Amino acid sequence: MKVFTHEDFKSVYVSDPAASPGRIEAVLAAIRNEVELDQALPAGQDDILAVHTKSLVQGVEREGLYNIAALAAGAAIQTAIAGLNEPAFGLIRPPGHHASADHHWGFCYFNNMAIALEHLRSKGFIKTAHILDFDLHYGDGTVNILEGKGYVSIHNPDESDRKHYLIEVAARLDSLNVDIIGVSAGFDNHIEDWGHVLYTEDYQEMGRMVHNTCKKLGISCFALLEGGYNHSVLGRNVLAFLRGLQGL
């Protein structure tokens, strides 16, 4: 399984939990023996401006965060392209699902998922897509950018009971007929993270659900790291999910 990442994602680029030291390292320590690591490349401005306004991009530049945000967006595009053929994962930061077309917040600067899917559609690789966003927090930026475009369905599960949560995810996946599935993979709803809902095995189960849906439809999938802030459990949660995506 290909995982796209970069040494620069280990940097502490601002003082927020998504940029805290050791986050990327915690995931790498857990997954590196089971994946193929590929070097991330930055997104071009055309791909970024296809999703975001010039004023937002200029604001990110003024904050000194353009390079790291463009690198995350570029890795998302690479992950999505790889995901056309087999499951792939973007081990990236900053995260992206709170970044709207003209506004960003919540540790996000560019919307990695939206940039990746718009790239796939503009190149003619897909006509339809589904996003499963299992981050603790609602992916308002992704909805803002993509909901009105008509080719993407978006699911942000909101159950507070883990069994009902998994039932909701399964039911939505079972209803799909799309060209690709993208997962905004935030792990902050774990029982030992901010959300206190899901267990490590639940992430593996959701990965298997996505895998089985893709197998049924004859498509593939990709996932991008969003939240997840308890470094002592983040790595094993990501590993469980990636194993599930591969049908394990």
Residue, then its C-alpha position, 0 to 999 in steps of 0.5 A: m500500500k502506498v503512503f505519501t508523506h514528507e519529512d517537512f510534515k514533521s516540522v512544527y509550523v504553528s502552535d496547534p495540536a495538528a502541528s505538535p511534534g511527534r505526530i507524524e513520527a507516531v504514525l510512521a513508527a506504527i505503519r512503516n513496516e507494512v506500507e510503501l512510503d512515497q515522497a510528497l510533491p507540492a500542488g501547483q497553484d492551478d490546482i489550489l486556485a481551482v478550489h480556493t479564492k486568490s485572497l485565501v491563498q494570499g492570506v496563507e502566504r502572508e501567514g508563512l504557511y503556503n509551502i507546507a499547505a501546498l505540500a499537503a495538497g500535493a500529497a493529497i493529489q498524489t494519493a488520490i491518483a494512486g487511489l484510482n488503482e489501489p487503496a492509498f493513504g496521505l500521511i499529511r499535515p496540515p489537515g484540510h476539511h475545515a478550509s472553505a473556498d474563501h475561509h480557513w480555520g480549525f488547523c486547516y489552510f487548504n482543503n486537501m480532499a477537495i483539491a484532490l477530487e477536483h483534480l481527478r474530475s478535471k483530468g477526466f479520471i472520475k465523474t462521481a465520488h463519495i467522501l466518508d469523513f469520520d473525523l470527530h468534527y464536521g467537515d464544514g469546509t469540504v461541504n462548503i466547496l463540494e456539496g453544490k457541485g453535484y458530483v460528490s456525496i459527503h457523509n459525516p457520521d454523527e452518532s455518539d454510540r459506537k455500534h450505531y456509528l458503525i451501522e450508520v457508516a455501513a448503511r451509507l456505504d451500501s447505498l453508493n454507486v460512485d467512481i471513487i471513495g475518499v476518506s477524510a480520516g480523522f482519529d480524534n473520535h477514539i475512546e482515548d482521544w477527544g471524542h471518546v466514542l470509537y475503539t481501534e478495532d472500529y477503524q479497522e472495521m470501517g476500513r473493511m467496509v470501504h474495502n468491501t464497497c469498493k470491491k462490490l463496485g469495482i472501484s478503489c479508494f484513498a484516505l487523507l489524515e485529518g485529526g487525531y491528537n493522542h500520539s500514544v494511540l494515533g499510530r495503531n489507529v491508523l495502522a488498523f484503518l489501513r489494514g481494513l482498507q486492504g481487506l484485512 
